[in-house]
Amino acid sequence: MTSAQIHLARRRLGLGVSNVGFWVLAACVGLYWLSQFGTDAPTYALTDAPTGAPSGAPSTMHLLGIGASAIAAQAVFDFIGGVTFMPEPRPSVMTFLRGWLRGALGHTLVLAGVGFVSAVSLHLTGGFSAGIVLATTALALGRVYVLRALGGAAVNDSAFTGGVVGLGRRAKSLLPASWVNTVPPAELDAEASRRRWQIANGLPFRAFLLIVLWNLIGATIGTSTFDLADRSIAVALFGFGCWMTLWTFASLLVLPALSQKAVYAADRAAADAGHDPRAWITRFADLVGEDGSAKPGVQTIFYPIPATTLRLQQLERPTSGLVLGNLARSNLYYSWATFTLLGRAVHCNVGRPVLWVFPPAA
């Protein structure tokens, strides 16, 4: 990577940390606010607090206002990430707005659908688990359609890597058209071999199951801790979104280190299949505009795709033990099913709608 690319990657990392930190702090404030009110009043009027509830309890209109404010706040971060902190040639403001408005509208509509499914789940089962399973499965099976809805017919973001679509051995690899036209065939074959190995060994499906399990555990803890089943639907959804923001934040700290082994194993598998992935590994960092960090702590937490030097070193060693799959960046997309904005707030995604659906993955 050039010095300019490295500088830009650091600025985007700072933006992502600020964006995620903003939502974590907002979620903490929201849960504290929620904890001040009892659960003894089951019914909300449209504009008034429920009868018998403590003065100042949130009404449905209050929560709708909070939702609108959240969309506006994220738009500010998206503008910085999608215009100011983009590689050259940077898009004009109008070009960015055209793509972002489509993506933001699509994302908001999906979250509205998730909210509806979550509300039905809470009403029928007293919890959010059924809704999480249904919404996550729908996101997995409909990923290509979500991409088309948010990104349109053509994807122009240079950091778009595509990924595996579908579950099980019938899953397929989606490659960016720009790679097909510009990447040398030998390097493209190495990447195709990596993805075939991941599909053949069930890594996407394994990651899907583990992510669903992780989020089910989080939803169960949050529902019980904050008595969400005993609150009105609107307030319960608000609490659910705040709690799962914190739960997803925990995954941002834990899952990257668990995901790196899958990258190393896929590199090794491509080499064992007769390809030489070294040139591709070197090119990949330039394509996505990031190459990990020389600081081990930063590398472990913020970069599920290891740095080029680490991947080349590990290529000379055999891979052993259980490979869990691409947990970290898969959960950025699947976290939509838990009613949070963190999937579009992290440094690689902020301001780039197509990457909300397919975060850069190796």
C-alpha positions as a Python dict, from the first residue, in 0.01 Angstrom:
ca = {
    (1, 'M'): (0, 0, 0),
    (2, 'T'): (112, 357, -67),
    (3, 'S'): (165, 609, 212),
    (4, 'A'): (-153, 788, 102),
    (5, 'Q'): (-354, 464, 130),
    (6, 'I'): (-209, 394, 474),
    (7, 'H'): (-292, 747, 591),
    (8, 'L'): (-647, 718, 461),
    (9, 'A'): (-694, 376, 624),
    (10, 'R'): (-590, 524, 959),
    (11, 'R'): (-834, 811, 922),
    (12, 'R'): (-1114, 568, 840),
    (13, 'L'): (-1023, 357, 1142),
    (14, 'G'): (-1051, 667, 1361),
    (15, 'L'): (-1387, 750, 1206),
    (16, 'G'): (-1513, 397, 1263),
    (17, 'V'): (-1401, 398, 1626),
    (18, 'S'): (-1579, 732, 1677),
    (19, 'N'): (-1896, 610, 1503),
    (20, 'V'): (-1913, 283, 1696),
    (21, 'G'): (-1826, 463, 2018),
    (22, 'F'): (-2109, 710, 1961),
    (23, 'W'): (-2367, 432, 1930),
    (24, 'V'): (-2230, 239, 2226),
    (25, 'L'): (-2256, 549, 2444),
    (26, 'A'): (-2606, 623, 2309),
    (27, 'A'): (-2712, 264, 2384),
    (28, 'C'): (-2584, 291, 2741),
    (29, 'V'): (-2778, 615, 2791),
    (30, 'G'): (-3088, 453, 2641),
    (31, 'L'): (-3071, 153, 2872),
    (32, 'Y'): (-3015, 374, 3175),
    (33, 'W'): (-3317, 581, 3075),
    (34, 'L'): (-3523, 265, 3029),
    (35, 'S'): (-3421, 137, 3371),
    (36, 'Q'): (-3582, 439, 3538),
    (37, 'F'): (-3934, 331, 3443),
    (38, 'G'): (-4139, 43, 3573),
    (39, 'T'): (-4315, -229, 3374),
    (40, 'D'): (-4657, -220, 3536),
    (41, 'A'): (-4844, -37, 3259),
    (42, 'P'): (-4908, -245, 2946),
    (43, 'T'): (-5070, 9, 2713),
    (44, 'Y'): (-4935, 319, 2544),
    (45, 'A'): (-5138, 594, 2386),
    (46, 'L'): (-4985, 743, 2074),
    (47, 'T'): (-4859, 1058, 2242),
    (48, 'D'): (-4890, 997, 2614),
    (49, 'A'): (-4709, 786, 2869),
    (50, 'P'): (-4906, 482, 2991),
    (51, 'T'): (-5145, 521, 3279),
    (52, 'G'): (-4967, 466, 3606),
    (53, 'A'): (-4619, 489, 3451),
    (54, 'P'): (-4365, 721, 3612),
    (55, 'S'): (-4369, 1077, 3483),
    (56, 'G'): (-4144, 1116, 3180),
    (57, 'A'): (-4172, 756, 3058),
    (58, 'P'): (-4111, 733, 2682),
    (59, 'S'): (-4414, 739, 2454),
    (60, 'T'): (-4436, 595, 2105),
    (61, 'M'): (-4390, 943, 1959),
    (62, 'H'): (-4081, 994, 2173),
    (63, 'L'): (-3933, 674, 2038),
    (64, 'L'): (-4017, 761, 1678),
    (65, 'G'): (-3835, 1089, 1733),
    (66, 'I'): (-3535, 903, 1871),
    (67, 'G'): (-3538, 679, 1563),
    (68, 'A'): (-3541, 977, 1329),
    (69, 'S'): (-3257, 1136, 1525),
    (70, 'A'): (-3056, 814, 1498),
    (71, 'I'): (-3095, 811, 1120),
    (72, 'A'): (-2985, 1176, 1102),
    (73, 'A'): (-2683, 1118, 1328),
    (74, 'Q'): (-2565, 820, 1124),
    (75, 'A'): (-2605, 1028, 807),
    (76, 'V'): (-2336, 1266, 936),
    (77, 'F'): (-2089, 983, 988),
    (78, 'D'): (-2184, 835, 651),
    (79, 'F'): (-2115, 1165, 475),
    (80, 'I'): (-1766, 1188, 627),
    (81, 'G'): (-1690, 826, 542),
    (82, 'G'): (-1845, 835, 195),
    (83, 'V'): (-1704, 1166, 74),
    (84, 'T'): (-1421, 1305, 287),
    (85, 'F'): (-1247, 978, 374),
    (86, 'M'): (-1271, 805, 36),
    (87, 'P'): (-984, 715, -195),
    (88, 'E'): (-919, 918, -507),
    (89, 'P'): (-1105, 988, -724),
    (90, 'R'): (-1350, 1085, -451),
    (91, 'P'): (-1716, 1099, -547),
    (92, 'S'): (-1884, 1437, -573),
    (93, 'V'): (-2139, 1524, -309),
    (94, 'M'): (-2425, 1467, -554),
    (95, 'T'): (-2285, 1131, -666),
    (96, 'F'): (-2251, 1023, -305),
    (97, 'L'): (-2601, 1141, -216),
    (98, 'R'): (-2761, 953, -505),
    (99, 'G'): (-2605, 625, -396),
    (100, 'W'): (-2635, 688, -25),
    (101, 'L'): (-3004, 786, -35),
    (102, 'R'): (-3087, 461, -209),
    (103, 'G'): (-2878, 261, 35),
    (104, 'A'): (-3000, 442, 346),
    (105, 'L'): (-3363, 406, 241),
    (106, 'G'): (-3319, 37, 171),
    (107, 'H'): (-3140, -20, 499),
    (108, 'T'): (-3407, 170, 692),
    (109, 'L'): (-3683, -34, 527),
    (110, 'V'): (-3507, -359, 613),
    (111, 'L'): (-3469, -247, 976),
    (112, 'A'): (-3837, -153, 979),
    (113, 'G'): (-3916, -506, 862),
    (114, 'V'): (-3689, -649, 1129),
    (115, 'G'): (-3868, -433, 1386),
    (116, 'F'): (-4204, -569, 1274),
    (117, 'V'): (-4081, -930, 1289),
    (118, 'S'): (-3926, -865, 1631),
    (119, 'A'): (-4251, -714, 1759),
    (120, 'V'): (-4452, -1015, 1640),
    (121, 'S'): (-4197, -1248, 1796),
    (122, 'L'): (-4223, -1066, 2129),
    (123, 'H'): (-4602, -1068, 2117),
    (124, 'L'): (-4635, -1436, 2033),
    (125, 'T'): (-4343, -1588, 2224),
    (126, 'G'): (-4250, -1334, 2492),
    (127, 'G'): (-3903, -1291, 2346),
    (128, 'F'): (-3703, -1198, 2037),
    (129, 'S'): (-3538, -1532, 1959),
    (130, 'A'): (-3785, -1648, 1694),
    (131, 'G'): (-3761, -1312, 1521),
    (132, 'I'): (-3380, -1326, 1517),
    (133, 'V'): (-3377, -1671, 1358),
    (134, 'L'): (-3634, -1572, 1095),
    (135, 'A'): (-3475, -1236, 1012),
    (136, 'T'): (-3119, -1373, 998),
    (137, 'T'): (-3226, -1657, 769),
    (138, 'A'): (-3406, -1413, 540),
    (139, 'L'): (-3097, -1191, 527),
    (140, 'A'): (-2879, -1489, 440),
    (141, 'L'): (-3103, -1621, 163),
    (142, 'G'): (-3188, -1278, 24),
    (143, 'R'): (-2842, -1123, 37),
    (144, 'V'): (-2805, -1071, -338),
    (145, 'Y'): (-3147, -906, -356),
    (146, 'V'): (-3059, -676, -66),
    (147, 'L'): (-2737, -584, -249),
    (148, 'R'): (-2930, -495, -564),
    (149, 'A'): (-3180, -291, -366),
    (150, 'L'): (-2912, -91, -187),
    (151, 'G'): (-2645, -72, -454),
    (152, 'G'): (-2827, -82, -786),
    (153, 'A'): (-2722, -272, -1096),
    (154, 'A'): (-2355, -168, -1092),
    (155, 'V'): (-2118, -171, -794),
    (156, 'N'): (-1841, 85, -828),
    (157, 'D'): (-1687, 84, -481),
    (158, 'S'): (-1326, -29, -511),
    (159, 'A'): (-1337, -197, -168),
    (160, 'F'): (-1627, -426, -267),
    (161, 'T'): (-1506, -787, -259),
    (162, 'G'): (-1835, -971, -304),
    (163, 'G'): (-1848, -1291, -107),
    (164, 'V'): (-2031, -1619, -65),
    (165, 'V'): (-2408, -1608, -118),
    (166, 'G'): (-2642, -1879, 1),
    (167, 'L'): (-2592, -2152, 258),
    (168, 'G'): (-2459, -2505, 237),
    (169, 'R'): (-2276, -2665, -53),
    (170, 'R'): (-2504, -2499, -307),
    (171, 'A'): (-2370, -2159, -207),
    (172, 'K'): (-2192, -1959, -476),
    (173, 'S'): (-1920, -1698, -489),
    (174, 'L'): (-2005, -1346, -601),
    (175, 'L'): (-1701, -1174, -757),
    (176, 'P'): (-1677, -802, -841),
    (177, 'A'): (-1687, -734, -1216),
    (178, 'S'): (-1384, -507, -1176),
    (179, 'W'): (-1176, -803, -1060),
    (180, 'V'): (-1275, -1012, -1359),
    (181, 'N'): (-1163, -732, -1591),
    (182, 'T'): (-842, -623, -1416),
    (183, 'V'): (-697, -897, -1192),
    (184, 'P'): (-454, -1140, -1363),
    (185, 'P'): (-619, -1480, -1424),
    (186, 'A'): (-373, -1670, -1205),
    (187, 'E'): (-451, -1445, -908),
    (188, 'L'): (-825, -1462, -971),
    (189, 'D'): (-803, -1842, -986),
    (190, 'A'): (-628, -1842, -649),
    (191, 'E'): (-909, -1639, -492),
    (192, 'A'): (-1176, -1855, -660),
    (193, 'S'): (-1002, -2163, -517),
    (194, 'R'): (-1005, -2008, -169),
    (195, 'R'): (-1380, -1951, -188),
    (196, 'R'): (-1454, -2297, -328),
    (197, 'W'): (-1267, -2445, -33),
    (198, 'Q'): (-1469, -2236, 213),
    (199, 'I'): (-1798, -2350, 57),
    (200, 'A'): (-1690, -2715, 34),
    (201, 'N'): (-1597, -2714, 403),
    (202, 'G'): (-1918, -2542, 511),
    (203, 'L'): (-1754, -2230, 657),
    (204, 'P'): (-2030, -1984, 555),
    (205, 'F'): (-2300, -2206, 706),
    (206, 'R'): (-2092, -2269, 1017),
    (207, 'A'): (-2043, -1896, 1061),
    (208, 'F'): (-2417, -1841, 1012),
    (209, 'L'): (-2507, -2092, 1284),
    (210, 'L'): (-2253, -1956, 1532),
    (211, 'I'): (-2367, -1598, 1472),
    (212, 'V'): (-2733, -1693, 1522),
    (213, 'L'): (-2639, -1872, 1845),
    (214, 'W'): (-2436, -1572, 1964),
    (215, 'N'): (-2724, -1333, 1899),
    (216, 'L'): (-2982, -1565, 2056),
    (217, 'I'): (-2776, -1576, 2375),
    (218, 'G'): (-2750, -1198, 2374),
    (219, 'A'): (-3122, -1145, 2313),
    (220, 'T'): (-3215, -1386, 2591),
    (221, 'I'): (-2987, -1211, 2840),
    (222, 'G'): (-3111, -866, 2742),
    (223, 'T'): (-3480, -959, 2749),
    (224, 'S'): (-3447, -1106, 3097),
    (225, 'T'): (-3221, -835, 3241),
    (226, 'F'): (-3438, -543, 3131),
    (227, 'D'): (-3776, -717, 3160),
    (228, 'L'): (-3850, -640, 2797),
    (229, 'A'): (-4133, -893, 2776),
    (230, 'D'): (-4325, -692, 3036),
    (231, 'R'): (-4301, -361, 2853),
    (232, 'S'): (-4499, -211, 2570),
    (233, 'I'): (-4395, -321, 2221),
    (234, 'A'): (-4240, 16, 2131),
    (235, 'V'): (-4039, 43, 2453),
    (236, 'A'): (-3932, -321, 2430),
    (237, 'L'): (-3802, -267, 2076),
    (238, 'F'): (-3612, 40, 2194),
    (239, 'G'): (-3453, -160, 2476),
    (240, 'F'): (-3383, -450, 2243),
    (241, 'G'): (-3200, -224, 1997),
    (242, 'C'): (-2995, -60, 2273),
    (243, 'W'): (-2898, -389, 2436),
    (244, 'M'): (-2811, -563, 2110),
    (245, 'T'): (-2596, -265, 2012),
    (246, 'L'): (-2385, -340, 2318),
    (247, 'W'): (-2394, -713, 2244),
    (248, 'T'): (-2283, -653, 1885),
    (249, 'F'): (-2009, -423, 2011),
    (250, 'A'): (-1882, -714, 2222),
    (251, 'S'): (-1870, -923, 1905),
    (252, 'L'): (-1657, -654, 1738),
    (253, 'L'): (-1399, -708, 2012),
    (254, 'V'): (-1411, -1088, 2020),
    (255, 'L'): (-1488, -1219, 1672),
    (256, 'P'): (-1201, -1069, 1463),
    (257, 'A'): (-940, -1282, 1639),
    (258, 'L'): (-1157, -1591, 1587),
    (259, 'S'): (-1198, -1511, 1216),
    (260, 'Q'): (-833, -1475, 1119),
    (261, 'K'): (-770, -1847, 1116),
    (262, 'A'): (-1024, -1890, 836),
    (263, 'V'): (-822, -1651, 618),
    (264, 'Y'): (-500, -1841, 684),
    (265, 'A'): (-669, -2177, 618),
    (266, 'A'): (-817, -2061, 286),
    (267, 'D'): (-478, -1930, 174),
    (268, 'R'): (-318, -2263, 262),
    (269, 'A'): (-595, -2455, 83),
    (270, 'A'): (-539, -2255, -238),
    (271, 'A'): (-167, -2336, -223),
    (272, 'D'): (-240, -2705, -163),
    (273, 'A'): (-471, -2700, -468),
    (274, 'G'): (-177, -2598, -689),
    (275, 'H'): (-216, -2220, -689),
    (276, 'D'): (35, -1963, -570),
    (277, 'P'): (-172, -1711, -371),
    (278, 'R'): (116, -1482, -275),
    (279, 'A'): (65, -1230, -556),
    (280, 'W'): (-309, -1222, -485),
    (281, 'I'): (-256, -1173, -111),
    (282, 'T'): (-29, -877, -186),
    (283, 'R'): (-276, -725, -433),
    (284, 'F'): (-576, -769, -203),
    (285, 'A'): (-466, -501, 44),
    (286, 'D'): (-442, -243, -235),
    (287, 'L'): (-786, -336, -366),
    (288, 'V'): (-967, -294, -34),
    (289, 'G'): (-755, -6, 95),
    (290, 'E'): (-648, -158, 427),
    (291, 'D'): (-372, -386, 542),
    (292, 'G'): (-411, -453, 911),
    (293, 'S'): (-179, -293, 1163),
    (294, 'A'): (174, -340, 1287),
    (295, 'K'): (40, -314, 1643),
    (296, 'P'): (-77, -660, 1758),
    (297, 'G'): (-359, -524, 1975),
    (298, 'V'): (-503, -313, 1692),
    (299, 'Q'): (-462, -604, 1450),
    (300, 'T'): (-643, -846, 1680),
    (301, 'I'): (-944, -623, 1750),
    (302, 'F'): (-1001, -419, 1434),
    (303, 'Y'): (-879, -637, 1148),
    (304, 'P'): (-1033, -983, 1097),
    (305, 'I'): (-834, -994, 772),
    (306, 'P'): (-470, -1027, 883),
    (307, 'A'): (-201, -802, 741),
    (308, 'T'): (-28, -909, 420),
    (309, 'T'): (299, -989, 598),
    (310, 'L'): (119, -1215, 845),
    (311, 'R'): (-69, -1397, 570),
    (312, 'L'): (252, -1459, 374),
    (313, 'Q'): (430, -1584, 685),
    (314, 'Q'): (143, -1814, 779),
    (315, 'L'): (128, -1952, 424),
    (316, 'E'): (447, -2144, 496),
    (317, 'R'): (291, -2320, 794),
    (318, 'P'): (26, -2594, 805),
    (319, 'T'): (-317, -2509, 941),
    (320, 'S'): (-446, -2717, 1229),
    (321, 'G'): (-750, -2721, 1454),
    (322, 'L'): (-1108, -2611, 1399),
    (323, 'V'): (-1169, -2325, 1156),
    (324, 'L'): (-1483, -2133, 1253),
    (325, 'G'): (-1529, -1918, 943),
    (326, 'N'): (-1567, -1548, 869),
    (327, 'L'): (-1753, -1464, 1189),
    (328, 'A'): (-1659, -1098, 1235),
    (329, 'R'): (-1761, -948, 904),
    (330, 'S'): (-2048, -1189, 850),
    (331, 'N'): (-2198, -1062, 1174),
    (332, 'L'): (-2174, -702, 1050),
    (333, 'Y'): (-2442, -793, 797),
    (334, 'Y'): (-2638, -1035, 1013),
    (335, 'S'): (-2646, -781, 1297),
    (336, 'W'): (-2922, -611, 1096),
    (337, 'A'): (-3146, -884, 1239),
    (338, 'T'): (-3078, -753, 1590),
    (339, 'F'): (-3199, -398, 1522),
    (340, 'T'): (-2864, -217, 1545),
    (341, 'L'): (-2669, 28, 1326),
    (342, 'L'): (-2321, -103, 1406),
    (343, 'G'): (-2301, -301, 1082),
    (344, 'R'): (-2274, 25, 888),
    (345, 'A'): (-2072, 215, 1151),
    (346, 'V'): (-1742, 23, 1149),
    (347, 'H'): (-1444, 168, 967),
    (348, 'C'): (-1460, -46, 653),
    (349, 'N'): (-1831, 20, 595),
    (350, 'V'): (-1920, 372, 705),
    (351, 'G'): (-2062, 573, 415),
    (352, 'R'): (-2045, 280, 168),
    (353, 'P'): (-2388, 118, 122),
    (354, 'V'): (-2279, -187, -79),
    (355, 'L'): (-2031, -274, 196),
    (356, 'W'): (-2314, -278, 451),
    (357, 'V'): (-2426, -593, 268),
    (358, 'F'): (-2084, -738, 178),
    (359, 'P'): (-1811, -601, 407),
    (360, 'P'): (-1462, -658, 263),
    (361, 'A'): (-1375, -1025, 320),
    (362, 'A'): (-1091, -1254, 220),
}
